[in-house]
């Protein structure tokens, strides 16, 4: 499965996509496979003619970490 670069996104394109996200794009919260105490939020985001699966995990230093950015 192609990653963000394989889908045609550069660093700025990823950032622009994240900045355009809104609450209506939220799909679900889930725990990680490795640790049921660690939560991740999943969004389905329309961008560049496709629907993306975008997943974030809370992070103490950077507020969140982008865990997944791929075509749904």
Backbone torsions as a table, in degrees:
resi	resn	phi	psi	omega
1	UNK	NA	130.2	-177.7
2	UNK	-65.1	144.4	174.4
3	UNK	-85.9	-172.5	-177.1
4	UNK	-57.0	-44.2	-179.9
5	UNK	-65.0	-41.3	178.0
6	UNK	-63.2	-24.2	177.1
7	UNK	-88.4	-2.7	177.9
8	UNK	97.6	14.9	179.5
9	UNK	-101.6	133.7	169.5
10	UNK	-100.6	-176.1	-177.6
11	UNK	-56.6	-44.0	179.5
12	UNK	-67.0	-37.2	178.1
13	UNK	-64.4	-38.7	176.4
14	UNK	-64.9	-47.5	179.8
15	UNK	-61.3	-43.5	178.3
16	UNK	-60.8	-41.9	179.1
17	UNK	-62.6	-43.8	179.2
18	UNK	-64.0	-41.8	-179.8
19	UNK	-65.1	-27.5	-179.6
20	UNK	-85.8	-5.7	-179.0
21	UNK	-68.0	151.3	175.4
22	UNK	-141.0	173.5	-174.9
23	UNK	-60.2	-30.2	-179.0
24	UNK	-66.1	-18.4	-180.0
25	UNK	-84.6	-9.2	179.8
26	UNK	-61.8	134.5	179.6
27	UNK	-108.8	-52.7	-179.3
28	UNK	-167.1	163.3	168.1
29	UNK	-108.2	144.7	-179.0
30	UNK	-150.6	157.2	175.1
31	UNK	-89.8	160.5	177.8
32	UNK	-75.0	157.4	178.0
33	UNK	-63.8	-39.5	-174.7
34	UNK	-77.9	-26.7	-174.9
35	UNK	-149.4	111.0	-177.0
36	UNK	-68.9	-6.0	178.2
37	UNK	-91.5	-11.1	-178.3
38	UNK	-98.8	120.3	-176.2
39	UNK	-101.7	147.0	176.3
40	UNK	-131.9	145.3	177.1
41	UNK	-107.8	135.6	-178.1
42	UNK	-114.1	136.4	178.0
43	UNK	-126.1	147.3	170.2
44	UNK	-108.4	114.1	-170.2
45	UNK	-120.8	127.7	174.8
46	UNK	-83.7	128.3	178.8
47	UNK	-160.6	138.4	176.8
48	UNK	50.6	40.7	175.9
49	UNK	75.3	16.3	178.3
50	UNK	-140.3	166.6	174.6
51	UNK	-104.7	126.4	-178.0
52	UNK	-101.6	149.1	172.8
53	UNK	-102.4	110.2	-175.8
54	UNK	-119.3	125.8	-175.9
55	UNK	-126.1	134.6	179.7
56	UNK	-121.3	153.2	173.5
57	UNK	-131.0	137.8	179.2
58	UNK	-59.7	144.7	-179.4
59	UNK	-141.4	133.9	-176.6
60	UNK	-66.4	-41.5	-174.8
61	UNK	-80.9	-46.9	-172.6
62	UNK	-106.7	10.2	-178.2
63	UNK	77.7	-47.6	176.0
64	UNK	-153.7	159.0	174.1
65	UNK	-119.5	132.9	175.8
66	UNK	-77.7	114.2	-175.8
67	UNK	-94.4	-31.3	-176.2
68	UNK	-150.6	138.7	178.4
69	UNK	-149.0	90.3	-174.2
70	UNK	-145.8	168.2	177.5
71	UNK	-72.0	136.9	-179.6
72	UNK	-71.6	NA	NA
